[in-house]
Amino acid sequence: MIELQNVAVGYGGTDLLAEMTLKLVPGSFHFLTGPSGAGKTTFLKLCYAELLPSTGFIGLFGQDVRRMGRDDIARTRQRIGVVHQDCQFLDHLPVAENIALPLTVAGRHVDVGELKELINWVGLRAQSNALPPQLSGGERQRAALARAVMTSPEVILADEPTGNLDWEMSLRLLALLVELNKMGKTVVIATHDLNLIRQAKAQISARVLRIAGRRLHLAGADL
Amino acid sequence: MIRTVISLFRSDVNPADRVVPPSSYTANLTVLTAAAMAFLAVFALALSMASGRLADRWSDALARSATVRISAPPEQAEIQTQAVLEALKSTPGVASYRVLGDDEMKKLLNPWFGPDLPVETLPLPTLIELTETAQGMDAEGLRLRLAAEAPGAVLDDHTRWRRPLVEAAGRLRLLGGLSLLLIGGAMAGMITLAAQASLAANGQVIRTLRLVGARDTFIARAFERRFTIRGLLGAAAGTLIGMLAVAMLPSANAAGGFLTGLGFTGWGWLWPLILPPLAAVVSFWATRAAARHMLRGIR
């Protein structure tokens, strides 16, 4: 599904991450932890081809990311739902249209019934016609999650999805991601919230990856 | 049907086009640029067409007439005149000819020497004016024949007058065409800048679209459609105003000069109508080039 072999990535000649090897299998649940600035977002960007590795191999659904054309990348991103740290909405479109955006850009039919169902699932029925700037932090994160799963992707990558949320809202969002994982989706959550990880591990089998010293480590026993 | 056509002009109706925020100043700038350029293009086109007509008119008017000038000693004048008339009579392509009388000679010389010129006392050459048929005559052949039969006769088919006039008119036409090209180029440049500004202003929108899986074609098309429609509408307005302005110019018949002949005639009025679609094509390609260039920088 997503495979990294001895991957390094850097800016201006300095490696930010190095010697990373990982294979995400279908239906798995991973947490990615590490201090701020460790490279969690960079790691996720490698997973949806926004960044290319300096060295090493990254395979996305069996394709070498270096050999993918721009259209291949676009098609691959339709199979990967990403919840960005800053959500990244189109502020001039209502929430419902933002959530349907992955289908719109793919030229696929938007089933209004399914869209409403999804909006209800993330608890945003009352806000579906609001513009993104009118939403609270928690509502934005849930809208971003709804958009990420709109095309029923095989992988969901969430970058600090609970970063700006209170504990109650974080748990609600986690519950949605756990539910998606139970539906067979592969989930990767980048977070530094250890309580959230403990809460998740109580519900599902999750692997915890830690970025430290520019390298990716398997953690978990200490959590 | 009407709704479909209207929806084509309302980019916000198409969900794929709605991904680009509604009108910005750059979109309005495109309309204004297209309108101004189309307005100028109408005049360049009118100039080009008027020059073409002028070249044809001068060429036609001068090409059909010629003059034979007979400069011979007084005792030879009548004999040579008769010889020339005989030669013209049997020359194919000569429709008519006549010897200019004293009054006509006086009229010709009037602008230079005044009305009191005693024509009969001056050693003026005899002038024979001839008109060619539509097929024209063999001027070189006639010249050779006149040289043999009337050595004092010189055929002037106005070539040396006609050529520079026709060349001047042809160059004016060329300038008109060149102006059209420059206007088109300037419009393409301005629309490219407007499109680039719009794309840059919507950089975050474009990045978001790429992140949710939009292909370059999808993103570029949303901008292309918007700018093409704006270019088309702007140029249509500019063309219309330009055509009205040309129509309001003084009539060619009023003064008969070149400047008053600047305009369109008959089917020529249809020519400006190609400007709006042409502007749309220019807008489309200018926006496409700007969009592709911008997208190359976003992964």
Interface residues (C-beta under 8 A of the other chain):
Chain A: Y48 A49 E50 L51 L52 R70 D71 I73 A74 R75 T76 R77 Q78 V82 H84 Q88 F89 L90 H92 L93 E97 L101 P102 T104 V105 A106 G107 V110 R147 T151
Chain B: P15 A16 R18 V19 P21 P22 Q204 V205 R207 T208 L209 R210 L211 V212 G213 A214 R215 D216 T217 F218 L295 R299
